[in-house]
Every structure is written in C-alpha cells, then in structure tokens.
Amino acid sequence: MADFKTLVQRRRSCRQFTGEEIDAEQVGLILRAALMSPTSRNRREWQFVVVDDKLDLEKLSDAKEHGAQLIKGAAMAIVVLGDPLHNDCWIEDGALAALSMQYQAEELGLGSCWVQMRGRGLADATSADTVIRGVLDIPESYSVLCVVAFGHKAESREPHDEETLKWENVHLNKF
C-alpha cells in the first residue's frame, strides 16, 4: 500500500479499460470505502447501484450527450444517488463517497473515472437522471449525482507533477 501522499499523486482519471473483470473482493473493498465515507450529521443516506451488466453499462454510456462513452468499456460502474428532499447535503455526501471509492480503486491498482450526471442530459433535453432512472429502476425520489466507472487500466498516465500545482490559488487568512 502506498502512503496517502503517493496515492493522491498517482490517482488519475482512467478512460480506457481492459476487458478484465474486477474480482468480488475488490468490489467489496470499493463499496466499503463508500460506506465508510463521511456524511453530514453521519446520516449515511446515499444509495449506490453497482452495475456490471454490459448492456446496462452501454445504456448508461448514452445517458448524456458528451463524456460518458467510457462507461461501456468499464468492468463495472457505481451510480451514486441521493434523496434531495431528505438530505440537503446529498451532493456533498455523494461526492465524498465517490472520491473515497476512487482512492480505494487506485490503491488496488484499478482505474476509475467520475462521470458527472447531475445537471447533464441529451440534446433533446432529456436529463441523464431520467435516462439512468429508467435503465436501473431507480425510484423517483432519488437523484443521480454521478456514475463512477471502474476497471483494469488499459492506459498509463504519469502521476500529477508537483511543479504544476497551483499554489497561487491558496490564500492564508484573507483572499
């Protein structure tokens, strides 16, 4: 296991995956990371739908106009959901869970990519939320934040370069 500093430096979005499946133990560890992620007032009200059916992955890849095609090449995807009527922090809680899953995947040597779905859709104005809800039989009360695609990396990317960090965007005490 890499130290956290190295893990953060190595984690990059992966948009190309091999066809290899992810084993059940790794899937369990990824979900464990989500379920242990912090939430507002420790409410833990997010929901996750694990998708490994190839036809459903392909349908999810068509849920928005641009940027989702990589999902169909993934071994699995996890749809992150929240109920906006019962949790005013559903977006923040879901984002923390999604990122926790991505760091766990990296630690396991797997690739991942966050695919934004909230506020996105198709050219005909159909929301990605509506498409995904239809594919996965999600109740109307839940909203889709994102889909995180996972798989074995078919591409390698250089770690983040320390020299390109934007330290000028950090302010001490006052802007």
C-alpha positions, -999 to 999 in steps of 0.1 A, spaced: 0 0 0 13 34 -9 12 62 15 -16 87 10 7 114 -5 17 89 -32 -18 76 -37 -31 112 -43 -3 119 -67 -9 86 -87 -47 88 -89 -57 100 -124 -89 96 -143 -88 65 -164 -110 64 -195 -97 32 -212 -101 -2 -195 -92 -37 -204 -119 -63 -206 -109 -80 -174 -135 -82 -147 -129 -69 -112 -130 -96 -85 -156 -97 -58 -132 -89 -30 -121 -57 -48 -157 -47 -54 -164 -52 -17 -134 -30 -7 -145 -2 -31 -181 -3 -16 -166 -5 19 -148 28 12 -180 44 1 -199 32 31 -172 45 54 -170 79 38 -180 109 59 -215 123 56 -233 153 70 -245 146 105 -234 110 100 -267 104 81 -254 79 56 -283 84 33 -266 79 0 -275 49 -22 -253 30 -46 -262 9 -76 -235 -14 -88 -238 -22 -125 -217 -49 -142 -242 -59 -169 -226 -50 -202 -259 -40 -218 -268 -17 -189 -233 -2 -189 -238 6 -226 -271 23 -218 -255 43 -191 -229 55 -215 -257 70 -236 -273 89 -207 -257 123 -217 -245 140 -248 -208 140 -241 -182 124 -218 -200 92 -208 -189 68 -236 -161 54 -215 -186 37 -192 -193 10 -218 -157 -1 -216 -156 -4 -179 -158 -36 -159 -184 -20 -137 -199 13 -127 -213 25 -95 -242 50 -97 -242 74 -67 -276 86 -56 -292 108 -30 -326 120 -19 -327 158 -21 -360 160 -2 -345 142 29 -309 153 28 -298 189 19 -262 177 17 -268 148 -7 -244 162 -33 -216 167 -8 -222 133 8 -222 115 -26 -191 134 -38 -172 122 -7 -183 86 -12 -174 87 -49 -139 101 -42 -134 75 -15 -142 48 -39 -118 62 -65 -89 64 -40 -97 28 -29 -96 17 -66 -63 33 -71 -49 16 -40 -60 -17 -56 -43 -8 -89 -76 -2 -107 -86 27 -128 -117 49 -123 -134 79 -137 -161 101 -123 -188 108 -149 -209 138 -139 -246 132 -144 -264 158 -122 -274 186 -144 -265 169 -176 -285 153 -204 -292 147 -240 -297 172 -269 -335 166 -268 -335 179 -231 -339 145 -216 -320 146 -183 -293 120 -176 -311 114 -144 -343 104 -163 -323 80 -185 -304 64 -157 -336 61 -135 -353 42 -164 -324 19 -170 -319 9 -134 -355 12 -120 -345 39 -95 -374 54 -75 -384 90 -84 -374 104 -50 -336 97 -57 -314 119 -79 -283 108 -97 -251 126 -88 -226 107 -109 -216 74 -123 -181 62 -114 -166 38 -139 -141 12 -127 -118 -13 -145 -83 -26 -150 -63 2 -166 -56 -1 -204 -37 32 -203 -10 45 -181 -8 81 -171 20 100 -154 14 109 -118 5 145 -110 35 168 -114 44 187 -82 58 215 -103 23 223 -118 4 226 -85 -13 260 -84 -1 272 -50 -11 307 -61 -48 296 -56 -42 291 -18 -47 321 4 -38 324 41 -63 341 64 -76 365 37 -80 363 0 
